[in-house]
Amino acid sequence: MMRSPPPPITQQQQQQQQQHHSSYGNPYQSQGTAAGTGSGAHIHPAYGGFLNDQTAQMGFQVGKSAVIAGQEYMNENFNRYINVSALKHYFNVSNSYVLSKLLLVLFPWRHRPWSRKQALSPSGQEGYFLPPREDINSPDMYIPVMAFVTYILLSTLLAGLRGAFHPELLGLTATTAFAIVTIEILALKLGCYLLSISNESQLLDLVAYSGYKFVGIIVTIVVSEIFNRGRGTGGWVGWTLFAYTFLANAFFLLRSLKYVLLPENAMTDRNTFARSQRNRRTQFLFIYSYIIQLIFMWVLSRQDTSTGQPKKAVKG
């Protein structure tokens, strides 16, 4: 029996059938489509409601305000003790400066001149010292900090090569070095107070100069270890190197700190800078450059020997 063909299916009916079959094959598609409609097509309804909630927005604002207030509080209290903007000046160094400064610390005998370079401010009235990158006579804190860390790691490394390393050695070496630096800085601060040195930049200069002795100590330890074949800094080689590095460091400090403790503009003004005060500063400069540095450098150089010797086995 002949039948007439079915009526043609329109495009709208084809789309409806495709949606019906696809939803039948995936029962979760209709839910996902309903959830994906609107502006939050990629956000789950629960999370979208949470982000749009006014209470959540208020909590975000309160948390942001608390973080900003905490940062401002830390900056204010940290700057109360340490001027961060002034501290950045001492880390403005270059590779050529670091190399030249190391050579100057170890061989300061024929260096000229020792005065620091100055530049005028944009207004042309006040002058300021150039950063270490542009002036070799300018003190920096990059070399002292790196030398301090190198000294601690070098001492523990040599102890390990001798077979005498133990976990407490790293902490002991770091504690001893940090204690000596702290005592020296406190002594410098007391000296600045007694000598009426109130300029903050002068105190930072003294702190920077106190760390250059680690350069000579490192050279003494390394060269003595090579010539003494792992027996420490004793013997005539070790004592000779220690004497040279100590004298070089003392001469370097004596010449460099002269402008800090004995400024030329102050010496010409007798009303503000008395002769007795100048003599006290000269004595303090000599004691700090020779006596104090001799004690601290001897303790630090002998620290490697006293803590790094291997223990001898006891014969039964």
Buried (B, 14 or more C-beta within 10 A) or exposed (E): EEEEEEEEEEEEEEEEEEEEEEBEEEEEBEEEEEBBEEEBEEBEEEEBEEEEEEEEEEEEEEEEEEEEEEEEEEEEEEEEEEBEEEEEBBEBBEEEBBEEBBEBBBEBEEBEEBEBBEEEEEEEEEEEBBBBBEBBBBBBBBBBBBBBEBBBEBBBEBBEEBEBBEEEBBEBBBEBBEEBBEEBBEBBBEBBEEBEBEEEBBBBBBBBBBBBBBBBBBBBBBBBBEEBEEBBBEEEBBBBBBEBBBBBBBBBBBBBBBBBBBBEEBEEEEEEBEEEEBEBBEEBBEEBBBEBBBEBBEBBBBBBBEBBEEEEEEEE
